[in-house]
Amino acid sequence: MWQKKPLFYLPQSYDLLLNNIFARWQGKFEQCFCEAQAVGELSEQCDVKQLAFFFWIGWEEAVMRAKLQKSTEPLTAFF
């Protein structure tokens, strides 16, 4: 069975700090998606909260892979 293991070796006190930072950034994307809905650039059918979450975790994966591969290819592929 899969066990949660730390990916980073940072003090545990950083967990809340980093989660808050990620949540704020995700909130900024959610706000952008809401603005896009307001001007008709994004369907009203879209769940902006879910879309922001999906976008943010996808971007973080692309950044992590770019670092691991020492390449910009994952960032380019993301867009």
mmCIF file of the N, C-alpha and C atoms, coordinates in Angstrom:
data_MODEL
# 
_entry.id   MODEL 
# 
loop_
_atom_site.group_PDB 
_atom_site.id 
_atom_site.type_symbol 
_atom_site.label_atom_id 
_atom_site.label_alt_id 
_atom_site.label_comp_id 
_atom_site.label_asym_id 
_atom_site.label_entity_id 
_atom_site.label_seq_id 
_atom_site.pdbx_PDB_ins_code 
_atom_site.Cartn_x 
_atom_site.Cartn_y 
_atom_site.Cartn_z 
_atom_site.occupancy 
_atom_site.B_iso_or_equiv 
_atom_site.pdbx_formal_charge 
_atom_site.auth_seq_id 
_atom_site.auth_comp_id 
_atom_site.auth_asym_id 
_atom_site.auth_atom_id 
_atom_site.pdbx_PDB_model_num 
ATOM 1   N N  . MET A 1 1  ? 0.844   -1.187 0.000   1.00 0.00 ? 1  MET A N  1 
ATOM 2   C CA . MET A 1 1  ? 0.000   0.000  0.000   1.00 0.00 ? 1  MET A CA 1 
ATOM 3   C C  . MET A 1 1  ? 0.884   1.242  0.000   1.00 0.00 ? 1  MET A C  1 
ATOM 4   N N  . TRP A 1 2  ? 0.427   2.264  -0.693  1.00 0.00 ? 2  TRP A N  1 
ATOM 5   C CA . TRP A 1 2  ? 1.153   3.519  -0.792  1.00 0.00 ? 2  TRP A CA 1 
ATOM 6   C C  . TRP A 1 2  ? 1.161   4.232  0.547   1.00 0.00 ? 2  TRP A C  1 
ATOM 7   N N  . GLN A 1 3  ? 2.333   4.699  0.935   1.00 0.00 ? 3  GLN A N  1 
ATOM 8   C CA . GLN A 1 3  ? 2.449   5.470  2.163   1.00 0.00 ? 3  GLN A CA 1 
ATOM 9   C C  . GLN A 1 3  ? 2.920   6.866  1.831   1.00 0.00 ? 3  GLN A C  1 
ATOM 10  N N  . LYS A 1 4  ? 2.389   7.811  2.535   1.00 0.00 ? 4  LYS A N  1 
ATOM 11  C CA . LYS A 1 4  ? 2.788   9.199  2.333   1.00 0.00 ? 4  LYS A CA 1 
ATOM 12  C C  . LYS A 1 4  ? 4.194   9.394  2.879   1.00 0.00 ? 4  LYS A C  1 
ATOM 13  N N  . LYS A 1 5  ? 5.093   9.796  1.994   1.00 0.00 ? 5  LYS A N  1 
ATOM 14  C CA . LYS A 1 5  ? 6.464   10.084 2.395   1.00 0.00 ? 5  LYS A CA 1 
ATOM 15  C C  . LYS A 1 5  ? 6.773   11.513 1.988   1.00 0.00 ? 5  LYS A C  1 
ATOM 16  N N  . PRO A 1 6  ? 7.591   12.188 2.762   1.00 0.00 ? 6  PRO A N  1 
ATOM 17  C CA . PRO A 1 6  ? 7.887   13.583 2.425   1.00 0.00 ? 6  PRO A CA 1 
ATOM 18  C C  . PRO A 1 6  ? 8.650   13.681 1.112   1.00 0.00 ? 6  PRO A C  1 
ATOM 19  N N  . LEU A 1 7  ? 8.213   14.587 0.268   1.00 0.00 ? 7  LEU A N  1 
ATOM 20  C CA . LEU A 1 7  ? 8.900   14.836 -0.992  1.00 0.00 ? 7  LEU A CA 1 
ATOM 21  C C  . LEU A 1 7  ? 10.062  15.788 -0.747  1.00 0.00 ? 7  LEU A C  1 
ATOM 22  N N  . PHE A 1 8  ? 9.861   16.717 0.138   1.00 0.00 ? 8  PHE A N  1 
ATOM 23  C CA . PHE A 1 8  ? 10.873  17.705 0.460   1.00 0.00 ? 8  PHE A CA 1 
ATOM 24  C C  . PHE A 1 8  ? 11.299  17.517 1.904   1.00 0.00 ? 8  PHE A C  1 
ATOM 25  N N  . TYR A 1 9  ? 12.501  17.856 2.181   1.00 0.00 ? 9  TYR A N  1 
ATOM 26  C CA . TYR A 1 9  ? 12.976  17.777 3.550   1.00 0.00 ? 9  TYR A CA 1 
ATOM 27  C C  . TYR A 1 9  ? 13.015  19.178 4.131   1.00 0.00 ? 9  TYR A C  1 
ATOM 28  N N  . LEU A 1 10 ? 11.856  19.658 4.436   1.00 0.00 ? 10 LEU A N  1 
ATOM 29  C CA . LEU A 1 10 ? 11.671  20.977 5.032   1.00 0.00 ? 10 LEU A CA 1 
ATOM 30  C C  . LEU A 1 10 ? 11.040  20.788 6.404   1.00 0.00 ? 10 LEU A C  1 
ATOM 31  N N  . PRO A 1 11 ? 11.228  21.753 7.274   1.00 0.00 ? 11 PRO A N  1 
ATOM 32  C CA . PRO A 1 11 ? 10.565  21.645 8.581   1.00 0.00 ? 11 PRO A CA 1 
ATOM 33  C C  . PRO A 1 11 ? 9.054   21.500 8.402   1.00 0.00 ? 11 PRO A C  1 
ATOM 34  N N  . GLN A 1 12 ? 8.444   20.729 9.271   1.00 0.00 ? 12 GLN A N  1 
ATOM 35  C CA . GLN A 1 12 ? 7.003   20.484 9.186   1.00 0.00 ? 12 GLN A CA 1 
ATOM 36  C C  . GLN A 1 12 ? 6.210   21.786 9.262   1.00 0.00 ? 12 GLN A C  1 
ATOM 37  N N  . SER A 1 13 ? 6.768   22.787 9.913   1.00 0.00 ? 13 SER A N  1 
ATOM 38  C CA . SER A 1 13 ? 6.081   24.071 10.030  1.00 0.00 ? 13 SER A CA 1 
ATOM 39  C C  . SER A 1 13 ? 5.883   24.741 8.668   1.00 0.00 ? 13 SER A C  1 
ATOM 40  N N  . TYR A 1 14 ? 6.628   24.319 7.670   1.00 0.00 ? 14 TYR A N  1 
ATOM 41  C CA . TYR A 1 14 ? 6.493   24.888 6.331   1.00 0.00 ? 14 TYR A CA 1 
ATOM 42  C C  . TYR A 1 14 ? 5.247   24.383 5.616   1.00 0.00 ? 14 TYR A C  1 
ATOM 43  N N  . ASP A 1 15 ? 4.718   23.227 6.030   1.00 0.00 ? 15 ASP A N  1 
ATOM 44  C CA . ASP A 1 15 ? 3.555   22.651 5.359   1.00 0.00 ? 15 ASP A CA 1 
ATOM 45  C C  . ASP A 1 15 ? 2.409   23.645 5.241   1.00 0.00 ? 15 ASP A C  1 
ATOM 46  N N  . LEU A 1 16 ? 2.026   24.221 6.354   1.00 0.00 ? 16 LEU A N  1 
ATOM 47  C CA . LEU A 1 16 ? 0.913   25.169 6.364   1.00 0.00 ? 16 LEU A CA 1 
ATOM 48  C C  . LEU A 1 16 ? 1.255   26.409 5.545   1.00 0.00 ? 16 LEU A C  1 
ATOM 49  N N  . LEU A 1 17 ? 2.466   26.896 5.700   1.00 0.00 ? 17 LEU A N  1 
ATOM 50  C CA . LEU A 1 17 ? 2.903   28.084 4.955   1.00 0.00 ? 17 LEU A CA 1 
ATOM 51  C C  . LEU A 1 17 ? 2.830   27.837 3.449   1.00 0.00 ? 17 LEU A C  1 
ATOM 52  N N  . LEU A 1 18 ? 3.383   26.730 2.988   1.00 0.00 ? 18 LEU A N  1 
ATOM 53  C CA . LEU A 1 18 ? 3.375   26.430 1.555   1.00 0.00 ? 18 LEU A CA 1 
ATOM 54  C C  . LEU A 1 18 ? 1.966   26.173 1.035   1.00 0.00 ? 18 LEU A C  1 
ATOM 55  N N  . ASN A 1 19 ? 1.158   25.460 1.807   1.00 0.00 ? 19 ASN A N  1 
ATOM 56  C CA . ASN A 1 19 ? -0.228  25.232 1.395   1.00 0.00 ? 19 ASN A CA 1 
ATOM 57  C C  . ASN A 1 19 ? -0.989  26.543 1.264   1.00 0.00 ? 19 ASN A C  1 
ATOM 58  N N  . ASN A 1 20 ? -0.739  27.476 2.163   1.00 0.00 ? 20 ASN A N  1 
ATOM 59  C CA . ASN A 1 20 ? -1.393  28.790 2.080   1.00 0.00 ? 20 ASN A CA 1 
ATOM 60  C C  . ASN A 1 20 ? -0.939  29.564 0.850   1.00 0.00 ? 20 ASN A C  1 
ATOM 61  N N  . ILE A 1 21 ? 0.331   29.480 0.546   1.00 0.00 ? 21 ILE A N  1 
ATOM 62  C CA . ILE A 1 21 ? 0.855   30.159 -0.655  1.00 0.00 ? 21 ILE A CA 1 
ATOM 63  C C  . ILE A 1 21 ? 0.210   29.569 -1.908  1.00 0.00 ? 21 ILE A C  1 
ATOM 64  N N  . PHE A 1 22 ? 0.180   28.239 -1.995  1.00 0.00 ? 22 PHE A N  1 
ATOM 65  C CA . PHE A 1 22 ? -0.443  27.588 -3.149  1.00 0.00 ? 22 PHE A CA 1 
ATOM 66  C C  . PHE A 1 22 ? -1.923  27.943 -3.245  1.00 0.00 ? 22 PHE A C  1 
ATOM 67  N N  . ALA A 1 23 ? -2.599  27.989 -2.118  1.00 0.00 ? 23 ALA A N  1 
ATOM 68  C CA . ALA A 1 23 ? -4.030  28.326 -2.117  1.00 0.00 ? 23 ALA A CA 1 
ATOM 69  C C  . ALA A 1 23 ? -4.253  29.755 -2.612  1.00 0.00 ? 23 ALA A C  1 
ATOM 70  N N  . ARG A 1 24 ? -3.382  30.666 -2.218  1.00 0.00 ? 24 ARG A N  1 
ATOM 71  C CA . ARG A 1 24 ? -3.522  32.061 -2.693  1.00 0.00 ? 24 ARG A CA 1 
ATOM 72  C C  . ARG A 1 24 ? -3.313  32.136 -4.202  1.00 0.00 ? 24 ARG A C  1 
ATOM 73  N N  . TRP A 1 25 ? -2.303  31.454 -4.711  1.00 0.00 ? 25 TRP A N  1 
ATOM 74  C CA . TRP A 1 25 ? -2.063  31.462 -6.153  1.00 0.00 ? 25 TRP A CA 1 
ATOM 75  C C  . TRP A 1 25 ? -3.228  30.827 -6.895  1.00 0.00 ? 25 TRP A C  1 
ATOM 76  N N  . GLN A 1 26 ? -3.725  29.727 -6.371  1.00 0.00 ? 26 GLN A N  1 
ATOM 77  C CA . GLN A 1 26 ? -4.880  29.077 -6.987  1.00 0.00 ? 26 GLN A CA 1 
ATOM 78  C C  . GLN A 1 26 ? -6.071  30.024 -6.976  1.00 0.00 ? 26 GLN A C  1 
ATOM 79  N N  . GLY A 1 27 ? -6.246  30.768 -5.907  1.00 0.00 ? 27 GLY A N  1 
ATOM 80  C CA . GLY A 1 27 ? -7.325  31.749 -5.816  1.00 0.00 ? 27 GLY A CA 1 
ATOM 81  C C  . GLY A 1 27 ? -7.199  32.837 -6.862  1.00 0.00 ? 27 GLY A C  1 
ATOM 82  N N  . LYS A 1 28 ? -5.961  33.238 -7.163  1.00 0.00 ? 28 LYS A N  1 
ATOM 83  C CA . LYS A 1 28 ? -5.745  34.250 -8.208  1.00 0.00 ? 28 LYS A CA 1 
ATOM 84  C C  . LYS A 1 28 ? -6.191  33.722 -9.571  1.00 0.00 ? 28 LYS A C  1 
ATOM 85  N N  . PHE A 1 29 ? -5.888  32.456 -9.835  1.00 0.00 ? 29 PHE A N  1 
ATOM 86  C CA . PHE A 1 29 ? -6.341  31.863 -11.097 1.00 0.00 ? 29 PHE A CA 1 
ATOM 87  C C  . PHE A 1 29 ? -7.857  31.736 -11.122 1.00 0.00 ? 29 PHE A C  1 
ATOM 88  N N  . GLU A 1 30 ? -8.441  31.382 -10.005 1.00 0.00 ? 30 GLU A N  1 
ATOM 89  C CA . GLU A 1 30 ? -9.901  31.291 -9.924  1.00 0.00 ? 30 GLU A CA 1 
ATOM 90  C C  . GLU A 1 30 ? -10.527 32.650 -10.237 1.00 0.00 ? 30 GLU A C  1 
ATOM 91  N N  . GLN A 1 31 ? -9.946  33.703 -9.697  1.00 0.00 ? 31 GLN A N  1 
ATOM 92  C CA . GLN A 1 31 ? -10.451 35.056 -9.960  1.00 0.00 ? 31 GLN A CA 1 
ATOM 93  C C  . GLN A 1 31 ? -10.323 35.405 -11.443 1.00 0.00 ? 31 GLN A C  1 
ATOM 94  N N  . CYS A 1 32 ? -9.198  35.040 -12.050 1.00 0.00 ? 32 CYS A N  1 
ATOM 95  C CA . CYS A 1 32 ? -9.020  35.294 -13.492 1.00 0.00 ? 32 CYS A CA 1 
ATOM 96  C C  . CYS A 1 32 ? -10.067 34.553 -14.319 1.00 0.00 ? 32 CYS A C  1 
ATOM 97  N N  . PHE A 1 33 ? -10.341 33.309 -13.932 1.00 0.00 ? 33 PHE A N  1 
ATOM 98  C CA . PHE A 1 33 ? -11.348 32.535 -14.655 1.00 0.00 ? 33 PHE A CA 1 
ATOM 99  C C  . PHE A 1 33 ? -12.746 33.142 -14.467 1.00 0.00 ? 33 PHE A C  1 
ATOM 100 N N  . CYS A 1 34 ? -13.023 33.668 -13.288 1.00 0.00 ? 34 CYS A N  1 
ATOM 101 C CA . CYS A 1 34 ? -14.310 34.353 -13.051 1.00 0.00 ? 34 CYS A CA 1 
ATOM 102 C C  . CYS A 1 34 ? -14.431 35.585 -13.938 1.00 0.00 ? 34 CYS A C  1 
ATOM 103 N N  . GLU A 1 35 ? -13.354 36.334 -14.050 1.00 0.00 ? 35 GLU A N  1 
ATOM 104 C CA . GLU A 1 35 ? -13.359 37.525 -14.912 1.00 0.00 ? 35 GLU A CA 1 
ATOM 105 C C  . GLU A 1 35 ? -13.558 37.121 -16.373 1.00 0.00 ? 35 GLU A C  1 
ATOM 106 N N  . ALA A 1 36 ? -12.931 36.006 -16.771 1.00 0.00 ? 36 ALA A N  1 
ATOM 107 C CA . ALA A 1 36 ? -13.106 35.523 -18.146 1.00 0.00 ? 36 ALA A CA 1 
ATOM 108 C C  . ALA A 1 36 ? -14.559 35.125 -18.395 1.00 0.00 ? 36 ALA A C  1 
ATOM 109 N N  . GLN A 1 37 ? -15.219 34.537 -17.395 1.00 0.00 ? 37 GLN A N  1 
ATOM 110 C CA . GLN A 1 37 ? -16.642 34.204 -17.533 1.00 0.00 ? 37 GLN A CA 1 
ATOM 111 C C  . GLN A 1 37 ? -17.474 35.470 -17.675 1.00 0.00 ? 37 GLN A C  1 
ATOM 112 N N  . ALA A 1 38 ? -17.130 36.486 -16.894 1.00 0.00 ? 38 ALA A N  1 
ATOM 113 C CA . ALA A 1 38 ? -17.908 37.730 -16.891 1.00 0.00 ? 38 ALA A CA 1 
ATOM 114 C C  . ALA A 1 38 ? -17.893 38.422 -18.246 1.00 0.00 ? 38 ALA A C  1 
ATOM 115 N N  . VAL A 1 39 ? -16.817 38.273 -19.012 1.00 0.00 ? 39 VAL A N  1 
ATOM 116 C CA . VAL A 1 39 ? -16.738 38.923 -20.323 1.00 0.00 ? 39 VAL A CA 1 
ATOM 117 C C  . VAL A 1 39 ? -17.004 37.952 -21.470 1.00 0.00 ? 39 VAL A C  1 
ATOM 118 N N  . GLY A 1 40 ? -17.446 36.739 -21.122 1.00 0.00 ? 40 GLY A N  1 
ATOM 119 C CA . GLY A 1 40 ? -17.829 35.778 -22.139 1.00 0.00 ? 40 GLY A CA 1 
ATOM 120 C C  . GLY A 1 40 ? -16.686 35.015 -22.781 1.00 0.00 ? 40 GLY A C  1 
ATOM 121 N N  . GLU A 1 41 ? -15.483 35.069 -22.205 1.00 0.00 ? 41 GLU A N  1 
ATOM 122 C CA . GLU A 1 41 ? -14.347 34.344 -22.767 1.00 0.00 ? 41 GLU A CA 1 
ATOM 123 C C  . GLU A 1 41 ? -14.245 32.919 -22.241 1.00 0.00 ? 41 GLU A C  1 
ATOM 124 N N  . LEU A 1 42 ? -15.034 32.606 -21.220 1.00 0.00 ? 42 LEU A N  1 
ATOM 125 C CA . LEU A 1 42 ? -15.056 31.274 -20.627 1.00 0.00 ? 42 LEU A CA 1 
ATOM 126 C C  . LEU A 1 42 ? -16.506 30.927 -20.340 1.00 0.00 ? 42 LEU A C  1 
ATOM 127 N N  . SER A 1 43 ? -16.879 29.737 -20.691 1.00 0.00 ? 43 SER A N  1 
ATOM 128 C CA . SER A 1 43 ? -18.256 29.297 -20.510 1.00 0.00 ? 43 SER A CA 1 
ATOM 129 C C  . SER A 1 43 ? -18.709 29.408 -19.057 1.00 0.00 ? 43 SER A C  1 
ATOM 130 N N  . GLU A 1 44 ? -19.960 29.813 -18.884 1.00 0.00 ? 44 GLU A N  1 
ATOM 131 C CA . GLU A 1 44 ? -20.559 29.865 -17.544 1.00 0.00 ? 44 GLU A CA 1 
ATOM 132 C C  . GLU A 1 44 ? -20.700 28.459 -16.957 1.00 0.00 ? 44 GLU A C  1 
ATOM 133 N N  . GLN A 1 45 ? -20.644 27.453 -17.814 1.00 0.00 ? 45 GLN A N  1 
ATOM 134 C CA . GLN A 1 45 ? -20.752 26.056 -17.379 1.00 0.00 ? 45 GLN A CA 1 
ATOM 135 C C  . GLN A 1 45 ? -19.516 25.590 -16.612 1.00 0.00 ? 45 GLN A C  1 
ATOM 136 N N  . CYS A 1 46 ? -18.389 26.277 -16.809 1.00 0.00 ? 46 CYS A N  1 
ATOM 137 C CA . CYS A 1 46 ? -17.141 25.867 -16.169 1.00 0.00 ? 46 CYS A CA 1 
ATOM 138 C C  . CYS A 1 46 ? -17.182 26.107 -14.664 1.00 0.00 ? 46 CYS A C  1 
ATOM 139 N N  . ASP A 1 47 ? -16.696 25.146 -13.930 1.00 0.00 ? 47 ASP A N  1 
ATOM 140 C CA . ASP A 1 47 ? -16.522 25.267 -12.485 1.00 0.00 ? 47 ASP A CA 1 
ATOM 141 C C  . ASP A 1 47 ? -15.156 25.912 -12.274 1.00 0.00 ? 47 ASP A C  1 
ATOM 142 N N  . VAL A 1 48 ? -15.142 27.217 -12.037 1.00 0.00 ? 48 VAL A N  1 
ATOM 143 C CA . VAL A 1 48 ? -13.875 27.952 -11.980 1.00 0.00 ? 48 VAL A CA 1 
ATOM 144 C C  . VAL A 1 48 ? -12.986 27.493 -10.827 1.00 0.00 ? 48 VAL A C  1 
ATOM 145 N N  . LYS A 1 49 ? -13.582 27.085 -9.744  1.00 0.00 ? 49 LYS A N  1 
ATOM 146 C CA . LYS A 1 49 ? -12.792 26.590 -8.612  1.00 0.00 ? 49 LYS A CA 1 
ATOM 147 C C  . LYS A 1 49 ? -12.056 25.307 -9.015  1.00 0.00 ? 49 LYS A C  1 
ATOM 148 N N  . GLN A 1 50 ? -12.766 24.395 -9.650  1.00 0.00 ? 50 GLN A N  1 
ATOM 149 C CA . GLN A 1 50 ? -12.159 23.138 -10.102 1.00 0.00 ? 50 GLN A CA 1 
ATOM 150 C C  . GLN A 1 50 ? -11.151 23.394 -11.214 1.00 0.00 ? 50 GLN A C  1 
ATOM 151 N N  . LEU A 1 51 ? -11.462 24.310 -12.113 1.00 0.00 ? 51 LEU A N  1 
ATOM 152 C CA . LEU A 1 51 ? -10.550 24.638 -13.204 1.00 0.00 ? 51 LEU A CA 1 
ATOM 153 C C  . LEU A 1 51 ? -9.246  25.226 -12.666 1.00 0.00 ? 51 LEU A C  1 
ATOM 154 N N  . ALA A 1 52 ? -9.339  26.098 -11.682 1.00 0.00 ? 52 ALA A N  1 
ATOM 155 C CA . ALA A 1 52 ? -8.140  26.692 -11.080 1.00 0.00 ? 52 ALA A CA 1 
ATOM 156 C C  . ALA A 1 52 ? -7.306  25.614 -10.389 1.00 0.00 ? 52 ALA A C  1 
ATOM 157 N N  . PHE A 1 53 ? -7.956  24.693 -9.693  1.00 0.00 ? 53 PHE A N  1 
ATOM 158 C CA . PHE A 1 53 ? -7.250  23.594 -9.038  1.00 0.00 ? 53 PHE A CA 1 
ATOM 159 C C  . PHE A 1 53 ? -6.528  22.744 -10.078 1.00 0.00 ? 53 PHE A C  1 
ATOM 160 N N  . PHE A 1 54 ? -7.240  22.373 -11.120 1.00 0.00 ? 54 PHE A N  1 
ATOM 161 C CA . PHE A 1 54 ? -6.674  21.538 -12.179 1.00 0.00 ? 54 PHE A CA 1 
ATOM 162 C C  . PHE A 1 54 ? -5.491  22.236 -12.846 1.00 0.00 ? 54 PHE A C  1 
ATOM 163 N N  . PHE A 1 55 ? -5.665  23.524 -13.166 1.00 0.00 ? 55 PHE A N  1 
ATOM 164 C CA . PHE A 1 55 ? -4.595  24.288 -13.793 1.00 0.00 ? 55 PHE A CA 1 
ATOM 165 C C  . PHE A 1 55 ? -3.375  24.336 -12.891 1.00 0.00 ? 55 PHE A C  1 
ATOM 166 N N  . TRP A 1 56 ? -3.583  24.637 -11.624 1.00 0.00 ? 56 TRP A N  1 
ATOM 167 C CA . TRP A 1 56 ? -2.465  24.828 -10.702 1.00 0.00 ? 56 TRP A CA 1 
ATOM 168 C C  . TRP A 1 56 ? -1.681  23.539 -10.490 1.00 0.00 ? 56 TRP A C  1 
ATOM 169 N N  . ILE A 1 57 ? -2.363  22.401 -10.297 1.00 0.00 ? 57 ILE A N  1 
ATOM 170 C CA . ILE A 1 57 ? -1.609  21.157 -10.085 1.00 0.00 ? 57 ILE A CA 1 
ATOM 171 C C  . ILE A 1 57 ? -0.891  20.736 -11.368 1.00 0.00 ? 57 ILE A C  1 
ATOM 172 N N  . GLY A 1 58 ? -1.484  21.036 -12.508 1.00 0.00 ? 58 GLY A N  1 
ATOM 173 C CA . GLY A 1 58 ? -0.817  20.746 -13.779 1.00 0.00 ? 58 GLY A CA 1 
ATOM 174 C C  . GLY A 1 58 ? 0.439   21.575 -13.959 1.00 0.00 ? 58 GLY A C  1 
ATOM 175 N N  . TRP A 1 59 ? 0.352   22.851 -13.614 1.00 0.00 ? 59 TRP A N  1 
ATOM 176 C CA . TRP A 1 59 ? 1.503   23.738 -13.734 1.00 0.00 ? 59 TRP A CA 1 
ATOM 177 C C  . TRP A 1 59 ? 2.622   23.298 -12.789 1.00 0.00 ? 59 TRP A C  1 
ATOM 178 N N  . GLU A 1 60 ? 2.269   22.964 -11.566 1.00 0.00 ? 60 GLU A N  1 
ATOM 179 C CA . GLU A 1 60 ? 3.275   22.525 -10.596 1.00 0.00 ? 60 GLU A CA 1 
ATOM 180 C C  . GLU A 1 60 ? 3.981   21.264 -11.079 1.00 0.00 ? 60 GLU A C  1 
ATOM 181 N N  . GLU A 1 61 ? 3.247   20.335 -11.675 1.00 0.00 ? 61 GLU A N  1 
ATOM 182 C CA . GLU A 1 61 ? 3.857   19.124 -12.234 1.00 0.00 ? 61 GLU A CA 1 
ATOM 183 C C  . GLU A 1 61 ? 4.814   19.483 -13.360 1.00 0.00 ? 61 GLU A C  1 
ATOM 184 N N  . ALA A 1 62 ? 4.417   20.411 -14.224 1.00 0.00 ? 62 ALA A N  1 
ATOM 185 C CA . ALA A 1 62 ? 5.278   20.827 -15.330 1.00 0.00 ? 62 ALA A CA 1 
ATOM 186 C C  . ALA A 1 62 ? 6.563   21.457 -14.805 1.00 0.00 ? 62 ALA A C  1 
ATOM 187 N N  . VAL A 1 63 ? 6.462   22.283 -13.779 1.00 0.00 ? 63 VAL A N  1 
ATOM 188 C CA . VAL A 1 63 ? 7.645   22.917 -13.190 1.00 0.00 ? 63 VAL A CA 1 
ATOM 189 C C  . VAL A 1 63 ? 8.564   21.851 -12.587 1.00 0.00 ? 63 VAL A C  1 
ATOM 190 N N  . MET A 1 64 ? 7.979   20.910 -11.850 1.00 0.00 ? 64 MET A N  1 
ATOM 191 C CA . MET A 1 64 ? 8.776   19.862 -11.226 1.00 0.00 ? 64 MET A CA 1 
ATOM 192 C C  . MET A 1 64 ? 9.502   19.019 -12.283 1.00 0.00 ? 64 MET A C  1 
ATOM 193 N N  . ARG A 1 65 ? 8.803   18.647 -13.330 1.00 0.00 ? 65 ARG A N  1 
ATOM 194 C CA . ARG A 1 65 ? 9.437   17.858 -14.394 1.00 0.00 ? 65 ARG A CA 1 
ATOM 195 C C  . ARG A 1 65 ? 10.523  18.654 -15.111 1.00 0.00 ? 65 ARG A C  1 
ATOM 196 N N  . ALA A 1 66 ? 10.293  19.935 -15.322 1.00 0.00 ? 66 ALA A N  1 
ATOM 197 C CA . ALA A 1 66 ? 11.305  20.769 -15.968 1.00 0.00 ? 66 ALA A CA 1 
ATOM 198 C C  . ALA A 1 66 ? 12.583  20.790 -15.132 1.00 0.00 ? 66 ALA A C  1 
ATOM 199 N N  . LYS A 1 67 ? 12.424  20.883 -13.830 1.00 0.00 ? 67 LYS A N  1 
ATOM 200 C CA . LYS A 1 67 ? 13.597  20.865 -12.946 1.00 0.00 ? 67 LYS A CA 1 
ATOM 201 C C  . LYS A 1 67 ? 14.298  19.514 -13.000 1.00 0.00 ? 67 LYS A C  1 
ATOM 202 N N  . LEU A 1 68 ? 13.530  18.430 -12.937 1.00 0.00 ? 68 LEU A N  1 
ATOM 203 C CA . LEU A 1 68 ? 14.119  17.093 -12.963 1.00 0.00 ? 68 LEU A CA 1 
ATOM 204 C C  . LEU A 1 68 ? 14.824  16.813 -14.288 1.00 0.00 ? 68 LEU A C  1 
ATOM 205 N N  . GLN A 1 69 ? 14.213  17.248 -15.380 1.00 0.00 ? 69 GLN A N  1 
ATOM 206 C CA . GLN A 1 69 ? 14.760  16.981 -16.709 1.00 0.00 ? 69 GLN A CA 1 
ATOM 207 C C  . GLN A 1 69 ? 15.761  18.048 -17.155 1.00 0.00 ? 69 GLN A C  1 
ATOM 208 N N  . LYS A 1 70 ? 15.838  19.134 -16.361 1.00 0.00 ? 70 LYS A N  1 
ATOM 209 C CA . LYS A 1 70 ? 16.694  20.267 -16.730 1.00 0.00 ? 70 LYS A CA 1 
ATOM 210 C C  . LYS A 1 70 ? 16.402  20.700 -18.167 1.00 0.00 ? 70 LYS A C  1 
ATOM 211 N N  . SER A 1 71 ? 15.107  20.883 -18.405 1.00 0.00 ? 71 SER A N  1 
ATOM 212 C CA . SER A 1 71 ? 14.613  21.206 -19.737 1.00 0.00 ? 71 SER A CA 1 
ATOM 213 C C  . SER A 1 71 ? 13.346  22.049 -19.617 1.00 0.00 ? 71 SER A C  1 
ATOM 214 N N  . THR A 1 72 ? 13.120  22.899 -20.598 1.00 0.00 ? 72 THR A N  1 
ATOM 215 C CA . THR A 1 72 ? 11.891  23.684 -20.631 1.00 0.00 ? 72 THR A CA 1 
ATOM 216 C C  . THR A 1 72 ? 10.757  22.946 -21.357 1.00 0.00 ? 72 THR A C  1 
ATOM 217 N N  . GLU A 1 73 ? 11.044  21.765 -21.882 1.00 0.00 ? 73 GLU A N  1 
ATOM 218 C CA . GLU A 1 73 ? 10.042  21.013 -22.646 1.00 0.00 ? 73 GLU A CA 1 
ATOM 219 C C  . GLU A 1 73 ? 8.739   20.801 -21.881 1.00 0.00 ? 73 GLU A C  1 
ATOM 220 N N  . PRO A 1 74 ? 8.762   20.397 -20.595 1.00 0.00 ? 74 PRO A N  1 
ATOM 221 C CA . PRO A 1 74 ? 7.482   20.220 -19.898 1.00 0.00 ? 74 PRO A CA 1 
ATOM 222 C C  . PRO A 1 74 ? 6.682   21.518 -19.774 1.00 0.00 ? 74 PRO A C  1 
ATOM 223 N N  . LEU A 1 75 ? 7.364   22.649 -19.632 1.00 0.00 ? 75 LEU A N  1 
ATOM 224 C CA . LEU A 1 75 ? 6.664   23.928 -19.540 1.00 0.00 ? 75 LEU A CA 1 
ATOM 225 C C  . LEU A 1 75 ? 6.029   24.284 -20.877 1.00 0.00 ? 75 LEU A C  1 
ATOM 226 N N  . THR A 1 76 ? 6.758   24.050 -21.945 1.00 0.00 ? 76 THR A N  1 
ATOM 227 C CA . THR A 1 76 ? 6.230   24.311 -23.288 1.00 0.00 ? 76 THR A CA 1 
ATOM 228 C C  . THR A 1 76 ? 5.049   23.399 -23.582 1.00 0.00 ? 76 THR A C  1 
ATOM 229 N N  . ALA A 1 77 ? 5.160   22.136 -23.193 1.00 0.00 ? 77 ALA A N  1 
ATOM 230 C CA . ALA A 1 77 ? 4.072   21.181 -23.438 1.00 0.00 ? 77 ALA A CA 1 
ATOM 231 C C  . ALA A 1 77 ? 2.829   21.547 -22.648 1.00 0.00 ? 77 ALA A C  1 
ATOM 232 N N  . PHE A 1 78 ? 3.014   22.117 -21.471 1.00 0.00 ? 78 PHE A N  1 
ATOM 233 C CA . PHE A 1 78 ? 1.869   22.495 -20.639 1.00 0.00 ? 78 PHE A CA 1 
ATOM 234 C C  . PHE A 1 78 ? 1.001   23.513 -21.367 1.00 0.00 ? 78 PHE A C  1 
ATOM 235 N N  . PHE A 1 79 ? 1.629   24.442 -22.067 1.00 0.00 ? 79 PHE A N  1 
ATOM 236 C CA . PHE A 1 79 ? 0.872   25.464 -22.784 1.00 0.00 ? 79 PHE A CA 1 
ATOM 237 C C  . PHE A 1 79 ? 0.622   25.023 -24.198 1.00 0.00 ? 79 PHE A C  1 
# 
